[in-house]
Structures are given as structure tokens and as C-alpha cells.
């Protein structure tokens, strides 16, 4: 079975979002696919197209998502759609990455995701927020908890409110209906920013 052009063209970007969201390294993917790191980078940036269904399935298996979800997500990126299914997919990714860790720890990982998918280097965040780069690194790696002021400074650099960050950093099942609706809005707004970012 062959891939349609929308999936071939946008599968790499869909893979990058899922990979960064769930904390997989590009190395895990390019080794799993048996391709050169430079070719994998070109796939994620959209410079190369996904060649076949087998590679898409391999990526899905490595990242623990369904191939049909990656296909659907690729088509949604191609069409520019942000529908309920896309947002529900983000919530499932979010719930997968957030296990039994504190909210403050999860916020560090959330900032890592936002920063990476916006294409902002960690050093730029550190310099702009007037922080030591090692502090930002340990916070994103969930090794240390940041002070409220630090969170606010980093949120400012990434242009996300601290309340939105808090919602982004929680499992959907733990939210009441109003918070859940707000989390979906946050995810939708971030999705638009990630999709529009020219990698």
C-alpha cells in the first residue's frame, strides 16, 4: 500500500512533533529506520518525503503511537486543520508523557517541548531569561524544580502564560470540564505556532 501525497509530504513534521512531545531522540528514530542522520533531519524538516508505509509504521512503533494516528496527523498538518481529533491526539500524547511526576517537574518538560517545537535554542532561552544555561537544562530534564519567577521568565521568552503552561503540564483526566476545554485551547494555539514555524 502506498502513501498519499499529503502523508508523504507532512509525515516528517508529524513525526517530529510526536518525537519531541514524547521525548524521543532523533537518533532513536534514524537508527530504527536505518537511515543517515542528515536524511532523517531532512525528513523531519519536510525537505525529504516519507517514501513508504513501512517506514511510517516503524516510526509509529518506536514512538508507541498507531500508524493510523501518524497518517491522520500528517493529513491534518497538510490541510491546516485543527479539529477535535487532532486536539484529542495531543491530549493522548500529553497523558502518555505525564506519568507519576509532580506538576512542577512536568512544567520543565513542557517548556522543553514548546521550546524545541518552536525551534528556539536552549542557550537563547537562558540568555534572554537571564539564566545560567545549566539551570535551564536541568529544569527541562526535570532534575530540579524552578522557582516561580524563573518559570515566568522562561514563559515570557516562549510567549506562553504560566497558567497555560500549568494546564499543558497536566493529564486531561485530572482536569475538570472548564480546565479541559482550556487545555484544548492551549494545545490548539500551540499546534498553530508549531505548524507555522518554518523549520
C-alpha positions in Angstrom: 0.0 0.0 0.0 1.3 3.4 -0.9 1.1 6.7 1.0 -0.9 9.6 -0.4 1.0 12.8 -1.2 -0.3 14.7 1.9 1.1 12.0 4.2 4.3 11.6 2.2 4.9 15.4 2.4 4.0 16.0 6.0 4.8 12.7 7.8 8.2 14.1 8.8 6.8 17.1 10.5 4.2 14.9 12.3 7.0 12.6 13.4 9.0 15.5 14.8 6.1 16.8 16.8 5.3 13.3 18.3 9.0 12.6 18.8 9.7 15.8 20.7 6.4 15.6 22.6 7.3 12.1 23.9 11.0 12.8 24.5 12.5 10.5 21.8 15.8 11.5 20.4 16.3 11.8 16.6 19.0 9.1 17.0 16.4 6.5 18.2 14.4 7.2 15.0 17.1 7.3 12.4 18.7 4.2 13.8 15.3 2.4 13.8 14.8 3.5 10.2 18.3 2.6 9.2 19.0 6.0 7.6 21.6 8.6 7.8 21.1 11.4 10.5 21.2 14.1 7.8 18.5 12.3 5.8 16.3 12.0 8.9 16.7 15.7 9.6 15.6 16.4 6.0 12.6 14.2 6.5 11.5 16.0 9.7 12.0 19.4 8.1 9.9 18.4 5.1 12.9 18.6 2.6 12.5 14.8 2.0 9.2 13.0 1.7 8.3 9.8 3.6 8.9 7.1 1.0 6.8 4.2 2.1 4.3 2.9 4.6 6.8 0.6 6.2 8.9 3.5 7.4 5.9 5.3 8.7 4.9 2.1 10.6 8.4 1.8 12.0 8.4 5.4 13.3 4.9 4.8 14.9 6.1 1.6 16.6 9.2 3.3 18.0 7.2 6.2 19.4 4.4 4.0 20.6 1.6 5.6 18.6 -0.7 4.0 16.0 0.4 4.3 12.3 -3.2 5.5 11.5 -2.7 8.3 14.1 0.5 9.4 12.3 -1.2 9.3 8.9 -4.2 11.3 10.2 -1.9 13.8 11.9 0.1 14.2 8.7 -3.0 14.9 6.7 -4.2 17.4 9.3 -0.9 19.2 9.0 -1.2 19.2 5.2 -4.7 20.6 5.3 -4.0 23.0 8.1 -6.9 21.5 10.1 -7.1 21.7 13.9 -10.1 19.6 14.7 -11.3 17.7 17.8 -9.4 14.6 16.7 -6.1 16.5 16.4 -6.5 18.0 19.8 -7.6 14.7 21.3 -4.4 13.2 19.8 -2.3 15.9 21.6 -4.1 15.1 24.8 -3.2 11.4 24.4 0.4 12.3 23.8 0.3 14.6 26.8 -1.2 11.9 29.0 1.4 9.4 27.8 4.4 11.6 28.7 2.9 12.7 32.1 3.1 9.8 34.5 3.5 10.0 38.2 5.6 13.1 38.5 4.8 16.4 40.1 3.3 19.3 38.2 6.4 21.5 38.8 8.6 18.8 37.3 6.3 18.3 34.3 6.4 22.1 33.6 10.1 21.8 32.9 9.4 19.0 30.3 6.5 21.1 28.9 8.8 24.1 28.4 11.3 21.8 26.6 8.6 20.6 24.2 7.4 24.2 23.5 11.0 25.5 23.0 12.1 22.6 20.7 9.0 22.7 18.5 9.3 26.5 18.1 13.0 25.9 17.1 14.4 28.1 19.9 17.8 27.1 21.2 18.2 26.4 24.9 21.0 29.0 25.1 18.8 31.7 23.6 16.2 31.0 26.3 18.8 31.1 29.0 20.3 34.4 27.8 17.0 36.1 27.2 15.6 35.0 30.6 19.0 35.9 32.3 19.6 32.4 33.5 22.5 30.0 33.6 22.2 27.6 30.6 22.8 24.7 33.0 19.8 25.8 35.1 17.6 25.7 32.0 19.0 22.3 31.0 18.4 20.7 34.4 14.9 22.2 34.7 13.9 20.9 31.3 15.4 17.5 32.2 13.2 17.5 35.3 16.3 17.2 37.5 15.5 20.4 39.5 12.4 22.4 40.2 12.4 26.1 39.1 11.3 29.0 41.2 8.1 30.7 40.2 10.0 33.8 38.9 12.2 31.5 36.7 9.1 29.8 35.2 7.6 33.2 34.5 10.8 34.4 32.8 11.0 31.4 30.6 7.3 31.5 29.7 7.8 35.1 28.7 10.6 34.1 26.3 8.4 31.4 24.8 5.3 33.6 24.7 3.1 31.3 26.8 1.3 32.3 30.0 2.2 30.5 33.2 -1.4 29.3 33.7 -1.4 27.9 30.2 1.8 26.1 30.9 0.3 24.6 34.1 -2.7 23.4 32.1 -0.4 22.0 29.4 1.5 20.1 32.1 -1.4 18.1 33.4 -3.2 14.9 32.4 -6.6 15.6 30.8 -8.3 13.1 33.2 -7.3 15.2 36.2 -8.9 18.4 34.8 -12.5 19.5 35.3 -14.6 20.3 32.2 -13.6 24.0 32.2 -9.9 23.2 32.6 -10.1 20.5 30.0 -11.6 23.0 27.5 -8.9 25.5 28.3 -6.2 22.8 27.8 -7.6 22.1 24.4 -7.4 25.8 23.5 -3.8 25.9 24.7 -3.0 22.8 22.6 -4.7 24.3 19.6 -2.8 27.6 19.8 0.5 25.8 20.3 -0.3 23.5 17.4 -0.8 26.5 15.1 2.5 28.0 16.3 4.4 24.7 15.7 2.8 24.2 12.3 3.6 27.7 11.2 7.2 27.7 12.3 9.4 27.4 9.2 12.0 24.7 10.1 
